[in-house]
Amino acid sequence: MIMKGEERVIRIATQSTDLILQTAPNGRLYQSYLGERLLNEADIRNLPYFIARPASDGAVTPRGWEVYPGSGGEDYFESALTMQHTDGNMTTILKYVSHTVNRIDTNVTETVIRLKNEVYPVEVTLYYMAYQEEDVIKTRSEIRHQKKKPVNINRYASSMLYFESPAYYLNEFSGDWAKEAQLSSQKLEFGKKIIDTKLGSRAAMHAYPFFQVGFGEEIKENQGNVLAGTIAWTGNFRFTFEIDNVANLRIISGINPYASNYELKPGAVFETPEFIFTLSNKGVRKASRNLHNWARNYQLKDGKGDRLTLLNNWESTAFDFDEKILSDLMLEAKELGVDMFLLDDGWFGNKYPRINDYAGLGD
């Protein structure tokens, strides 16, 4: 932590990326930088509290990139938290209380930041886990209150990140059965672009919970600045990409607030899912390698261990097979060192053969 007057500067860093958060004289917490790792401590000390290009009324009400803005403040764009207090008020303004930095191991650092509302007994705790070698940052939030009665929350972001660039380009993925992960690209313009799902537990059927954003130019494989992000959540999710009136981009990630009003009881904790992201200055290739390395090292069980291999007959035979065809496949698979064989659709239905998608099923 770096002190600058009465303000605190919080540095969350990997070997190639810096996320700099800073308190302002008003006691609130702002993002002052997110990008390539800064080389000099003086660069960090001289970062401004407020963004260089605020909205048009910035001269009247100085505004910054607030890390976890609540609704009802002077920011007219999407908030991270929307809470209706027991008196009906929808305003929540969070101020910095304290933070701690915990060294998990030689590669991982956890930063925990406490924010609190001065009018209502509401607290938000932000968690940032930085993985040095993998260049990955993982973040989530926890919301609690100490009121006498429950309160309703209907928006509770895992993360809000800000960017300033001449242009923004988005890669998203959609699909359905037999045409999964179809890539589409677009330039982001003023307003909001949303990627979300309302399907419940099968979240990746139509829209996939990951994205890529390119800064200044269209996204390329081996060059350019790219953000890649995903969320550790199998239910309804939403990514909001909002460009404001001075062309700054905010990215809000979390549970989809659609039909998700939640009654939070006194003393209880609402924990949001983790948002995982990485920055690359060498295109999506480096970004994907960062996430792959992180997943192998920290997310997957036995991520560096051996995996059993499987042969599924569907891609080879579809519905058209018999015992000899399957036996030949198994023999070849064994010679190749395959561990398991999966007999797919079409094995049942002697009286009413399963010869296509419209026959045999259920008989």
C-alpha positions, 0 to 999 in steps of 0.5 A: 500500500502507498500513502498519498496524503490521507489517501490510500493506494491499493496495488493489485499486481501480476507479473505483467498487469497492474490494477490500481485502486485509490481512495479519494478525499470523499472517502470512496474507492476508485479505479485509477489504473488497469493495464500493463504493469507500471515500472516506477512507484512514482507513476503509481503516486501520480495517478489521479483520483478521478478520471481525466475525462469525466462526464460533461458535468464533471466540473460541477461534480468530480466523478471517477471510476468507482470500484463498487458504486451503489445506486442513487448516487451522482453516477447515472450509469449502471451500478454494481449494487442496488439495494432497497433499504427498509425505509424504501430508500434506494441510495447506497454510497459505499466508503473505504474502511480498511484493507488487508493483503494476504500472501497465499504463497509465492505466486498468489496474493489476496487483497481484501477491501472493506467498504461501508455505508455511513447512513445505513449499516451496510457493508461490502467486502471485495476480494481480489486474488492475483496470480503472478505467473499466470497473469490472472486476477480473480475477484468477487464481492460479499454483501451484508447488513446489520439492520433489524429487518431484511432488505431486498437486493436485486443487483449484486455485481461480482466485478466492475472494470473501467477502460479508456480507449479510442475504440472497443471490439467485442468477441462473444460466443453463442450456439446450440446443439451441434453448433456450439461456440459460434464466434461473432465480433462487433465494435462497441458503440455508445450505450449498452451491450449485454451478454446474458442467459435466463436458462437457469443451470444450463447457462451455456446453451445459447450464450457462453459465459466468457468474452474477449474485448480488444482495445483500439483495434479489432481482436487479433490472434497474436497482437493487440491489447485484449481483455479475456474474462469469464465467470465461475457460475453455472446459472443465469449470468450477465455481462454488461458493456456500457460506453458512456458519453465520453467514450469510456467503457465499463464492464459489469460481470455477475449474476443476472439480476433478471427475476433475481430479487434476493431478501438478505436477512440481518447478519447473513452474507450474500456472496457473488460468484468469482469473475476471472480475467486476464490482460494480454498485449499480444492478442488472444493467444496469450490471453487464452494461454494465461487462462489455460495455465491458471485453470490447470494450476488452480481450478481443475482437479489434478490439472497437471495429471494424466487424463483418461481418453475416451472414444465416442462412436457418434462422430464415426457412426451416428445411428448406423452401426451394428455389433461388428462396426462397434467391435472394430472401433473398440479394437482400433481404439485399444491399439491407439491407447484409448482408455474408455469407449462410449456407446452413444445414441441409437443402441436401443429400440429393437421393435422400433429402431432408433434410426433418426432423431424422430424414431425410437426414443421413449419406446 
